[in-house]
Amino acid sequence: MPSRVWQPMRLAVIPGDGIGVEVTAEAVKAVRAAAELSGRVVEIHSLPWGADHYLTTGVTVPPGGYDRLREYDAVLVGAVGDPRVPDHRHARDILLGTRTALDLYVNMRPVRLLDDRLCPLKGRTTRDIDFVVFRENTEGLYAGVGGRLRAGTEDEVAVQEEINTCRGVRRIIRHAFEFARADKRRSLCMADKSNAMREGHALWQRVFYEEAPAFPEVEARHLYIDTLALLMVQDPSQFSVIVTNNLFGDIITDLGAALQGGLGLAASGNLHPGRTSMFEPVHGSAPALAGRNVANPMGAVLSAALMLDHLGWRDEAAAMTSAVQRAIAASEGTADVGGTLGTRQTGDQLAERIRSWTGTPASGRHLSRGVS
């Protein structure tokens, strides 16, 4: 690629806990390799937030921490969670707290099979599994509204409230439709449980059918969430874009990860268009695997590719995604994708593939969700 003067990208990195530290190091390595393609500059600032920091200082997110994140172009998170913090306080503050404080109302999870042999469904190929799930990310059952009465006794009462606002529902549904139109996706399916949750999900129904006519080029479809889960296994090829609430989106995207080859390949973005957004693999911190050089860094690399695509670095994102696909095809990765390499070795060969990328410059479709 020709050299030119670029504005530096300022990236905050939170490696987190467990294998998060290991896979994030490889994702950063991939980002640096991608930047070399066009002579871009990346300023990386590592933040120590995680279990070790919390156990040492008693602080999960320091005062002003969320405001500090807003100073960056993006935030890349490894994974958080540690058995030494059984109430997951630090993980909630880092992940859910950031989503709320930065109003990252879009959780975007691409589900794309990169190699036929990774799909657990008989006879399904890369042509059958290529859809994107948009999960409402700040409301629903994860809003933290509720409490317990007489906790720890046989008379305990636990209440967890689901929160749905017209504003919150409308903006995630509209975002999903806008993505479908811009990315030339053929259809959009909204999933709820309005036959049982008749009040909150009546709102989803109303807003969905109000928004759909503004996008005539996108086929609008509704399914109950249990039917959607069934059809994702029976015939995933029928789905292109899915939008749903916080809890349901959390569940079906892990099902989607299984379809694409496992959690080690699953990427995600927590977005607010036009603002600082956060990107993370979804496999968790896996403390039992930490320090063994066996964790798959590809989900972290694909999350970083999604981040670069979101920031307009489309050729670099394409190079990263292509590197992952070519590595899988060559069985050059960790054991879960049929390889024999460790975490660091997988990251090294991905960086080398990125540097040698000669693909066509990006145009049209977002290439972090399609490989050249």
C-alpha positions as CSV (number, residue, x, y, z in Angstrom):
1,M,0.0,0.0,0.0
2,P,1.3,3.5,-0.7
3,S,2.6,5.5,2.2
4,R,0.8,8.6,3.3
5,V,0.4,10.7,6.5
6,W,-2.2,9.3,8.9
7,Q,-3.7,10.5,12.1
8,P,-2.4,8.2,14.9
9,M,-5.0,5.9,16.4
10,R,-5.0,6.0,20.2
11,L,-6.0,2.6,21.6
12,A,-6.7,1.7,25.2
13,V,-5.9,-1.9,26.0
14,I,-7.3,-3.8,29.0
15,P,-5.7,-7.3,29.0
16,G,-7.7,-8.3,32.0
17,D,-7.4,-11.7,33.6
18,G,-6.4,-15.3,32.8
19,I,-5.9,-16.0,29.1
20,G,-7.1,-12.4,28.4
21,V,-3.5,-11.2,29.0
22,E,-2.1,-13.8,26.5
23,V,-4.6,-13.4,23.6
24,T,-4.6,-9.6,23.9
25,A,-0.8,-9.5,23.4
26,E,-1.3,-11.4,20.2
27,A,-4.1,-9.1,19.1
28,V,-1.9,-6.1,19.7
29,K,0.8,-7.8,17.7
30,A,-1.6,-8.2,14.8
31,V,-2.8,-4.6,15.0
32,R,0.8,-3.4,14.8
33,A,1.5,-5.7,11.8
34,A,-1.7,-4.4,10.1
35,A,-0.6,-0.8,10.7
36,E,2.7,-1.5,8.9
37,L,0.8,-2.2,5.7
38,S,0.0,1.4,5.1
39,G,2.4,3.2,7.5
40,R,-0.3,4.0,10.0
41,V,0.6,4.9,13.6
42,V,-1.0,3.2,16.6
43,E,-0.5,4.6,20.1
44,I,-1.2,1.8,22.5
45,H,-1.9,2.5,26.2
46,S,-2.2,-0.5,28.5
47,L,-4.5,-0.2,31.5
48,P,-3.9,-2.6,34.4
49,W,-7.5,-3.0,35.3
50,G,-8.2,-6.6,36.3
51,A,-8.3,-9.0,39.2
52,D,-4.6,-8.5,40.2
53,H,-5.1,-4.7,40.3
54,Y,-8.3,-5.0,42.3
55,L,-6.9,-7.4,44.8
56,T,-3.8,-5.2,45.3
57,T,-5.6,-1.8,45.4
58,G,-9.2,-2.5,46.2
59,V,-10.1,-0.5,43.1
60,T,-12.0,-2.0,40.1
61,V,-12.1,1.1,37.8
62,P,-10.2,4.1,39.2
63,P,-12.0,7.4,39.7
64,G,-12.4,9.1,36.3
65,G,-11.6,5.8,34.6
66,Y,-14.6,5.8,32.3
67,D,-13.9,9.5,31.3
68,R,-10.4,8.4,30.5
69,L,-11.6,5.8,28.1
70,R,-13.5,8.4,26.2
71,E,-10.2,10.0,25.3
72,Y,-9.3,7.0,23.1
73,D,-10.4,6.1,19.6
74,A,-11.3,2.6,20.8
75,V,-10.9,0.1,23.7
76,L,-9.6,-3.4,23.3
77,V,-10.4,-5.8,26.2
78,G,-9.0,-9.3,26.6
79,A,-11.2,-11.1,29.1
80,V,-12.0,-10.5,32.8
81,G,-13.0,-12.9,35.5
82,D,-11.0,-14.5,38.3
83,P,-12.0,-17.1,40.9
84,R,-10.2,-15.0,43.5
85,V,-13.0,-12.5,43.1
86,P,-16.1,-14.7,43.5
87,D,-18.6,-11.9,43.3
88,H,-17.1,-10.8,39.9
89,R,-17.2,-7.2,41.1
90,H,-14.2,-6.1,39.0
91,A,-15.5,-7.8,35.9
92,R,-18.9,-6.1,36.2
93,D,-17.4,-2.7,36.7
94,I,-15.0,-3.1,33.8
95,L,-17.4,-4.7,31.2
96,L,-20.9,-3.8,32.2
97,G,-19.8,-0.5,33.8
98,T,-18.0,0.6,30.6
99,R,-21.0,-0.4,28.5
100,T,-23.2,1.7,30.6
101,A,-20.9,4.7,31.2
102,L,-20.0,5.0,27.5
103,D,-23.6,4.1,26.4
104,L,-22.4,1.3,24.2
105,Y,-25.9,0.2,23.3
106,V,-24.9,-2.0,20.3
107,N,-23.4,-5.4,20.9
108,M,-22.3,-6.7,17.5
109,R,-21.4,-10.3,17.1
110,P,-20.5,-11.5,13.6
111,V,-21.1,-15.2,13.1
112,R,-19.1,-16.4,10.1
113,L,-17.8,-19.9,9.4
114,L,-14.2,-19.5,8.0
115,D,-13.6,-23.2,7.1
116,D,-16.1,-26.0,6.4
117,R,-14.4,-28.5,8.7
118,L,-15.0,-26.3,11.8
119,C,-18.8,-26.5,11.6
120,P,-20.4,-29.1,13.9
121,L,-23.5,-29.3,11.6
122,K,-23.4,-32.1,9.1
123,G,-23.1,-30.9,5.5
124,R,-23.0,-27.2,6.3
125,T,-20.3,-25.0,4.6
126,T,-19.0,-21.5,4.7
127,R,-21.9,-20.5,2.3
128,D,-24.4,-21.4,5.0
129,I,-23.1,-19.5,8.0
130,D,-22.6,-15.8,7.6
131,F,-24.9,-13.6,9.7
132,V,-24.6,-10.8,12.3
133,V,-26.4,-10.6,15.6
134,F,-27.1,-7.2,17.2
135,R,-27.9,-7.5,20.9
136,E,-29.2,-4.6,22.9
137,N,-26.4,-3.9,25.3
138,T,-27.5,-1.5,28.1
139,E,-31.0,-2.6,29.2
140,G,-33.0,-5.8,29.6
141,L,-32.3,-8.2,32.4
142,Y,-28.7,-7.1,32.7
143,A,-29.7,-3.5,33.8
144,G,-29.1,-4.6,37.4
145,V,-32.6,-3.7,38.7
146,G,-33.8,-6.0,41.4
147,G,-32.8,-7.3,44.8
148,R,-33.2,-10.1,47.4
149,L,-35.3,-10.3,50.5
150,R,-34.3,-12.6,53.4
151,A,-31.3,-13.8,51.5
152,G,-29.8,-17.1,52.6
153,T,-33.0,-18.4,54.2
154,E,-35.7,-20.7,53.0
155,D,-37.9,-17.6,52.7
156,E,-35.6,-15.9,50.3
157,V,-37.2,-13.9,47.5
158,A,-35.1,-12.8,44.5
159,V,-36.4,-10.3,42.0
160,Q,-34.6,-9.4,38.7
161,E,-36.4,-6.9,36.6
162,E,-36.2,-6.6,32.8
163,I,-36.0,-3.0,31.6
164,N,-37.2,-2.1,28.1
165,T,-37.4,1.6,27.0
166,C,-38.8,2.8,23.8
167,R,-35.7,4.8,23.1
168,G,-33.4,1.8,23.9
169,V,-35.4,-0.6,21.8
170,R,-35.8,1.8,18.8
171,R,-32.1,2.6,18.5
172,I,-30.9,-1.0,18.5
173,I,-33.6,-2.0,16.0
174,R,-32.9,1.0,13.8
175,H,-29.1,0.3,14.0
176,A,-29.6,-3.3,12.9
177,F,-31.8,-2.2,9.9
178,E,-29.3,0.5,8.9
179,F,-26.5,-2.1,9.0
180,A,-28.5,-4.5,6.9
181,R,-29.1,-1.9,4.3
182,A,-25.5,-0.6,4.2
183,D,-24.0,-4.0,4.2
184,K,-26.4,-5.2,1.5
185,R,-27.8,-7.9,3.8
186,R,-31.0,-9.5,2.4
187,S,-33.1,-9.9,5.6
188,L,-33.4,-9.0,9.2
189,C,-35.0,-11.1,11.9
190,M,-36.2,-9.7,15.3
191,A,-36.5,-12.3,18.1
192,D,-38.4,-11.8,21.3
193,K,-40.7,-13.8,23.6
194,S,-43.8,-11.7,23.3
195,N,-46.1,-14.6,23.6
196,A,-45.0,-15.1,27.2
197,M,-43.4,-11.7,28.2
198,R,-46.4,-9.8,27.0
199,E,-45.7,-6.4,28.4
200,G,-42.0,-5.7,27.8
201,H,-41.8,-7.5,24.5
202,A,-45.0,-5.9,23.2
203,L,-42.8,-2.8,23.0
204,W,-40.3,-4.7,20.8
205,Q,-43.1,-5.8,18.6
206,R,-44.5,-2.2,18.2
207,V,-41.1,-0.6,17.5
208,F,-40.0,-3.3,15.1
209,Y,-43.1,-3.0,12.9
210,E,-42.9,0.8,13.0
211,E,-39.3,0.8,11.8
212,A,-39.5,-1.9,9.2
213,P,-41.3,0.2,6.5
214,A,-38.4,2.6,6.3
215,F,-36.2,-0.2,5.0
216,P,-38.1,-1.8,2.1
217,E,-35.0,-3.4,0.7
218,V,-34.6,-5.5,3.8
219,E,-37.0,-8.4,4.4
220,A,-38.3,-8.0,8.0
221,R,-39.2,-11.1,9.9
222,H,-40.2,-11.9,13.5
223,L,-39.5,-15.2,15.4
224,Y,-39.9,-16.2,19.0
225,I,-36.5,-16.7,20.5
226,D,-36.9,-20.5,21.1
227,T,-37.9,-20.9,17.4
228,L,-34.9,-18.9,16.3
229,A,-32.6,-21.1,18.4
230,L,-34.1,-24.2,16.8
231,L,-33.8,-22.8,13.2
232,M,-30.2,-21.7,13.8
233,V,-29.3,-25.3,14.2
234,Q,-31.6,-26.7,11.5
235,D,-30.9,-24.2,8.8
236,P,-28.5,-21.3,9.7
237,S,-28.3,-20.2,6.0
238,Q,-31.7,-18.5,6.3
239,F,-30.3,-15.8,8.6
240,S,-28.5,-12.6,7.6
241,V,-29.1,-10.1,10.4
242,I,-30.7,-10.8,13.8
243,V,-31.6,-8.3,16.4
244,T,-32.8,-9.1,20.0
245,N,-32.5,-8.1,23.6
246,N,-29.7,-8.3,26.0
247,L,-30.2,-11.8,27.5
248,F,-31.4,-13.5,24.4
249,G,-28.5,-12.0,22.4
250,D,-26.0,-13.3,25.0
251,I,-27.4,-16.8,24.6
252,I,-27.8,-17.2,20.9
253,T,-24.4,-15.6,20.1
254,D,-22.7,-18.4,22.0
255,L,-24.8,-20.8,19.9
256,G,-23.6,-18.9,16.9
257,A,-20.0,-19.3,18.1
258,A,-20.4,-23.0,18.1
259,L,-21.6,-22.9,14.5
260,Q,-18.6,-21.0,13.4
261,G,-16.1,-23.2,15.1
262,G,-16.1,-22.4,18.8
263,L,-15.6,-19.6,21.3
264,G,-12.0,-19.2,20.3
265,L,-13.1,-17.6,17.1
266,A,-15.9,-15.4,18.3
267,A,-15.4,-11.7,18.1
268,S,-17.6,-8.8,19.3
269,G,-17.9,-5.1,19.4
270,N,-19.7,-2.9,22.0
271,L,-20.5,0.1,19.9
272,H,-21.9,3.6,20.0
273,P,-21.6,5.0,16.5
274,G,-19.5,8.1,16.5
275,R,-18.1,7.6,20.0
276,T,-15.4,5.5,21.7
277,S,-16.4,1.8,21.4
278,M,-15.0,-1.3,23.0
279,F,-14.1,-4.6,21.4
280,E,-13.5,-8.0,23.0
281,P,-13.4,-11.7,22.3
282,V,-16.1,-13.6,24.1
283,H,-14.4,-16.7,25.3
284,G,-13.9,-15.6,28.9
285,S,-10.8,-15.6,31.0
286,A,-10.5,-19.4,31.3
287,P,-8.3,-19.4,34.4
288,A,-7.5,-23.1,34.1
289,L,-5.8,-22.4,30.7
290,A,-3.8,-19.3,31.8
291,G,-0.1,-19.5,31.5
292,R,-0.1,-22.7,29.4
293,N,0.3,-21.1,25.9
294,V,-2.7,-23.0,24.6
295,A,-5.5,-20.3,24.3
296,N,-6.6,-19.5,20.8
297,P,-5.9,-15.8,20.0
298,M,-7.9,-15.7,16.8
299,G,-11.1,-14.4,18.5
300,A,-9.0,-11.5,19.9
301,V,-7.5,-10.9,16.5
302,L,-10.9,-10.9,14.8
303,S,-12.2,-8.5,17.5
304,A,-9.3,-6.2,16.7
305,A,-10.1,-6.5,13.0
306,L,-13.7,-5.6,13.8
307,M,-12.4,-2.6,15.7
308,L,-10.2,-1.4,12.8
309,D,-13.1,-1.8,10.3
310,H,-15.3,0.3,12.6
311,L,-12.6,3.0,12.7
312,G,-12.3,3.0,8.9
313,W,-9.1,0.9,8.6
314,R,-10.8,-1.4,6.1
315,D,-7.8,-2.7,4.3
316,E,-6.0,-3.5,7.5
317,A,-9.1,-5.2,8.9
318,A,-9.4,-7.3,5.7
319,A,-5.7,-8.3,6.1
320,M,-6.3,-9.5,9.6
321,T,-9.4,-11.5,8.8
322,S,-7.8,-13.0,5.8
323,A,-4.8,-14.0,7.9
324,V,-7.0,-15.9,10.3
325,Q,-8.9,-17.7,7.5
326,R,-5.7,-18.7,5.7
327,A,-4.1,-19.9,8.9
328,I,-7.2,-22.1,9.7
329,A,-7.1,-23.5,6.1
330,A,-3.5,-24.5,6.7
331,S,-4.1,-25.9,10.2
332,E,-1.7,-23.4,11.6
333,G,-3.3,-22.5,14.9
334,T,-4.1,-23.9,18.3
335,A,-5.6,-27.3,18.9
336,D,-9.2,-26.2,18.8
337,V,-8.9,-25.3,15.1
338,G,-6.9,-28.4,14.2
339,G,-3.4,-27.0,14.7
340,T,-0.4,-27.7,16.9
341,L,0.8,-24.2,17.7
342,G,0.7,-22.4,20.9
343,T,-0.9,-19.0,21.6
344,R,2.3,-17.0,20.9
345,Q,3.3,-19.1,17.9
346,T,-0.2,-18.6,16.4
347,G,0.1,-14.9,17.0
348,D,3.5,-14.8,15.3
349,Q,2.4,-16.5,12.2
350,L,-0.8,-14.4,12.0
351,A,1.3,-11.3,12.2
352,E,3.5,-12.6,9.4
353,R,0.5,-13.4,7.2
354,I,-0.8,-9.9,7.8
355,R,2.5,-8.2,6.8
356,S,2.5,-10.3,3.5
357,W,-1.2,-9.6,2.6
358,T,-1.7,-8.6,-1.0
359,G,-5.4,-8.6,-1.2
360,T,-7.6,-6.2,-3.1
361,P,-8.1,-2.8,-1.4
362,A,-11.4,-2.7,0.4
363,S,-14.5,-1.5,-1.3
364,G,-18.2,-2.1,-0.9
365,R,-18.9,-4.6,1.8
366,H,-17.3,-4.3,5.2
367,L,-14.3,-6.6,4.9
368,S,-13.9,-7.3,8.6
369,R,-17.0,-9.5,8.0
370,G,-15.9,-10.9,4.6
371,V,-12.5,-12.1,3.5
372,S,-10.5,-11.1,0.4
